[in-house]
Amino acid sequence: MAAIDSLLKTMLEKGGSDLHLTVGLPPKTRASGTLQAMSDTPLDTKTMEALLKEICPAKRWADFLDRKDLDLAHEIPGVARFRGNYLYNHWGQAAVFRQIPAKILSFEQLNLPEALKKLCHLDQGLVVVTGPTGSGKSTTLAAMIDYINSNLAKHIITIEDPIEFVHPVKKSVIVHREVGEHTASFAAALKGAMRHDPDILLLGEMREMETIKLALGCASMGMLVFGTLHTNNAPKTVDRIINTFPADEQNQVRVMLSSCLAGVVAQLLCKKIPKGRCAVHEILLTHEALPNTIRSGQISNIKSIIESGGTDGMITMDNSLMARVKDGTIEPKEAYMKAAIKQTFVSLLKPGDLDGGH
């Protein structure tokens, strides 16, 4: 057993989701959204290097020493899989490990909105799942791919860095490709995928301009493309995609995006009552007014499209937060802290909720 496995097992026993390792500090875990020390003993440089090097293939360790960053997956057989990120900081080498649930959770188990099933039944287009780091984007996408795998016969290619959820064979054929192991880059894998006759492409992250351009191209060519971005609502997602490109290319990108954007699912995690966390969503689906809104650059009108599309399953983030407060899932203070228009939630707060400078 690798030395780091005992730390990862302790993290799981404490109900943690993430393990943080930094030279000069004791190992810490994030449980219910809060960082907690797992011991009183700080890690030294030699121990840190030994922990990280033991579970990293030699070629990838050399890449890490060269580039100072590395993503990889680690598995404790029969226990759990973890997504690891190695990095350098002011004190030396460091790492963060996040548990990847061994079991792919279903729509029902995650209590995902039914509108997301509509996106799974599309034949083509770009669907972007967005949210800050740690908001559960990968878990939501895994549930959507599992739903497709369980109900439809499709050819699905996933391109990730690293591979997180490994899907069993059901009705679909699923090919998992890992950047760094099976392909040089997201862009190279996407170019190859165009020749592999996929129905569905899953991109772990749309990081760079070339990747986004290729994703738009694949969606325009008749594939259903799922990707992720680190934005927190639908209008900002559309803006981010367009503004990734130089000014002289943005008109062309607006035209491409207007013709192929099939949906945006923005996601946040909130603290549940009495413990744990739950996801809340902003959902933008296709609408007759959406293409012209994107083409003309009137991105602020997207919020109005979402507000008027409630019967189709669209919802704003603030309305999702309000629904979770009303059904007793989250506290009003939690909704207030995450809301875009905080005034809406002020009347629901208890005396003292905003003490402490918030």
N, C-alpha and C positions, 0 to 999 in steps of 0.2 A: 504494500500500500504506500502511495506517495505521502510524504510528510504533510503536504497541504491538505490532504483528504481529512485529517483529523480536525483541522480548523473548519473545513466546509461542513463536516458532520455536526460539529458543535453549533455552527451558525443555524443549521436546519433545526436542531433541537431547541434552540432559543426562538424559533419562529421567524428567523430572519430571511430576507430576500436577497441581500447583497453582503459581500465580504470586502472590506476595505483594508488594504495593506500598505503602510507607509513607514519608511525607515524613521526611527525615533519615537514612534507611537505604538501602543499595543494594537493588535488586530481589533477591528471594529465591525459590527454588523448593523444593518438597518432593519429594524423590526417595527411594523406598523408606522413606517415613515420616519422613525427617529433613530439616529446613530447611537449605539451603545458599545462601550468597551467590553471585550470578551475576556480580558485578563489584565493583570497589572504590569506585565512584562513587555517593555517596548522591543520592537524588532531592530536588530542591528543590520548593517550592510551585508555581512557575510551570510546571515540567516535568510535575508530577503532573496539574495541571488540563488541560494540553494533551493528555496521553495519554488521559485519561478522556473529555474532551469530544468529541474527534475521532470516536469510534465510537458516540456516544450521540445518538439523535434529539433535536431541539430541545425537544419537549414533555416528553420523559422527563428531559432535563437540568434543565428547570425544576422538575419534580417532585422530583428529587434535591436541588436547592438548597433546596427548601421542606421536604422530609421528612427529609433527611439520610441516607436509606437508599434503595437502588435495586437491584433484581435485573434482569438482562438477559442475553440470549444474544448472542454474537459469533462470526462464522464467518470463517475464512480459507479461501476456496474451494480445494478440492483438497487441503487440509492437515488441518483439524480444526475442530470447533465447541467453544466454551467457554461455560460458565456464569459470569457475572460478578456480583459483589456490590460495589456502591459504598457507602462509608460515610464518616462523619466520626469522627475520634478526636482525642486531645489535641493532635496535631501538625497537624491539618488533614484534607484529603481523603485517602482510602486506598481500596484495592481488593484483592479476591482473585479470581483467575480459576482455574476448574477445567476441565481438559480433559474434554469429552464424547466418548467413543470414536466415531469416524466410522462404524464398523461395529457394528451391534447384535450382541452376542455371544450364542451359543445356550446352552441348558441344558448341553450337552456341553462346550462351550468353557469355561464358568464352573464346571464340575463341581458343578452345583447338585443338591441331593437330589431323588430321584424323587418324594418326597412333594409337592413344589411343583406337579407336574403335576396332581395330584388337585385342587388349588385352582383350576387353570385350567379344569377341566371342570365346575365348579359352575355352576348356573343362577342362583343368587342368594346373597346374604349379604355380610358385611363381612370383608375380608381386610386385615390391617394388617401392613405390612413396617416393622420398627423397627430402630433402631440410632443410634449417635452420628453427628454430621456427618462425612462422609468415609468412611463404612463400606460404601459401594457399594449403598445401597438402590435408587437410580435405575437402576443397571445390572441388578440382579436383576429389578426390575419390568419393565424393557425386554425382558429375555429372556422373561418370562412373557407379556407382551403379544404378543411376536413368535411365541411358541409357539401362542397362540390364533389369531393372524393366519394362521399357516401351516397350521393344522389344522381350524379351525372358521369357519363363516360367521356372524359377529356384527357388530352395530353398536356400535362402541367410541368413546366420547368421552373425550378426555384434557383435564384442566384443570390447567395448570401455571404457575409463576411463576419463571423463564421456561420456554418449551418447550425440552426437552433433546433427547430422541431423536425424530427424525422417521421414522415407520414407512412403508415403501413399501406400495403396494396389493398384497395377496395374496388370501386368501379373505375377509377381513373388510373392512368399511368403517370407516375410522378418521378421526375429526374431531379435529384439534388446536386447542385454544383457549388463548390466553395471557392471564393476568390483567394488566390495564393496557393491552393492545393490543386484544383482542377482547371483553373483558368487564371490568366495573368491579371485581369481587371474586370470590373462590371461591364465596361464598354466592350471589351473583347468577347465576353460571354454573350452579350446582347447581339453583337454582330453575328456570332455563331448561331444563336437561337433563331435568327431569321431564316436559317436554312434547315432547321430541325423540325419544321412543321408543328409548332406548339399551338394549342388553343389558348392557353393561359400562361403568362409569365408572372412570377413573383420576384420583385427586386427588394432585397433587404433594405437598401437605402438609395435614394436618388441624390447622390452627393455632388456630382460635378456636372458641368454644362453638357459635356459629351454624352454622359449617361442619360440625362434628362431629354436631350435631343433624340437619342436612339429610342428611348421609351415612348416618346410622342410618335416617332416614326412607326414603331411596332403597333401602337394603338390605332394609328391611321391606316395601317395595312390590314386590319381586320382581326387583330389579336386582343384578348382581354388582358390588360396589364395592371397588376397591383404593385404599388410602390409606397414608400414612407418618406416623410419629411418632418423636420423639427419645427413645425409651426403650430399655433394654438387655436386657429379658427379657419373657416373656409375662405374668406376674402384674403387673408394674409397668405394662404397657401397658393392661391392663384397669382398674387403679387410676387411671391418668392420664385415661382417657376418662371414668370416672365422676366423678372429683374436679374435672374442668373445670367441672362444673355446680354451682349453689348447692345447699345441703343439702336444701332443700325439693323439689328436682327429682330428686335422686339415685335415689330408689326407682323412679321412672318410667323413668329412664335404664337402671337395672339390668335392668328387665323388657324394655325394647327390645333392649338389648345381648345379653341371654341368649337371645333368640329369633333374632337375626340374625348373631351372631359366628360366622364360618365358619373362621377361622384366624388365627394370629399367627406371623409369621416374624421372629425377632430375629436380627440379623446383626452380626458383628464382623469386622474385618480383622486378620489376623495376618501377621507377617513370615515369609516362606517360607525354606526352606533350598534353595539358597544365597543367593538374592535374590528380590526381588519380594514380592507379598503374596497371600494367599488368604483366602477368606471362610469363617467357621464359623457355624453356625446353631443356634438353638433353635426348635423347631417345635411349635406347638400346633394340633391339628386338632379338628373337631367330635367330640364324645363324649357318650354318653347322660348322663353325670354333670355335664357342663359347664354347661348352662342353670341347674340348681338351685344349683350352686356360685356362679354370678354373681348370681342373684336373692337368695340368702341372704347375700351379702357375704362369703362364706368364701374370699376370693381366695387365701389361702395354700395352699389345697388344689389349686390349679391345677398346682403342681409335681408333686404325686402323680399327677394325671391324665396329665401328660406322661410321667412315669417308667413308668406302667403301659401306655402306648400305643405301646411300641416296635415292635410287629408292624404297626401301622398307619402307621408312618413318623414318629411323634413322637420327639423327642429333646431332652434338656436341653443348655444351652450347655456345661456342664462335660464331659458325655459326648462332645459334638462335639470339644471341645478334646483330650480324651484320645485319641479316634480319630485325630486329625491328628498327635499325638505318636507313636502306635504305628506309623502308616504312614510316618513319617519326613518328613512335610511341614513340621512346625514343631518348634522346640526346646522342651524341657521348661520352660525359663525363660520363654519367651513364653507358654506355656499357663498357667503359674503366675501371671504378672502379670495375665492376663485372667480367671482363674477366680473364681467366686463362693466356692467352698469350697477355699481354697488348700492346706489340709492334704493333700488327695487327691494333690497333685502334688509334695509335698516330697521323697518317696523317689526321685523320678525326676531330681532336680536334681544337677548336678555340683558338686564343691567349688568355692567361689568365686562361684557363680551369684548369690548374694544379697548379695555384697559391694557396698558403696555405699549402704547404708541402706534397701534395698527389703525 
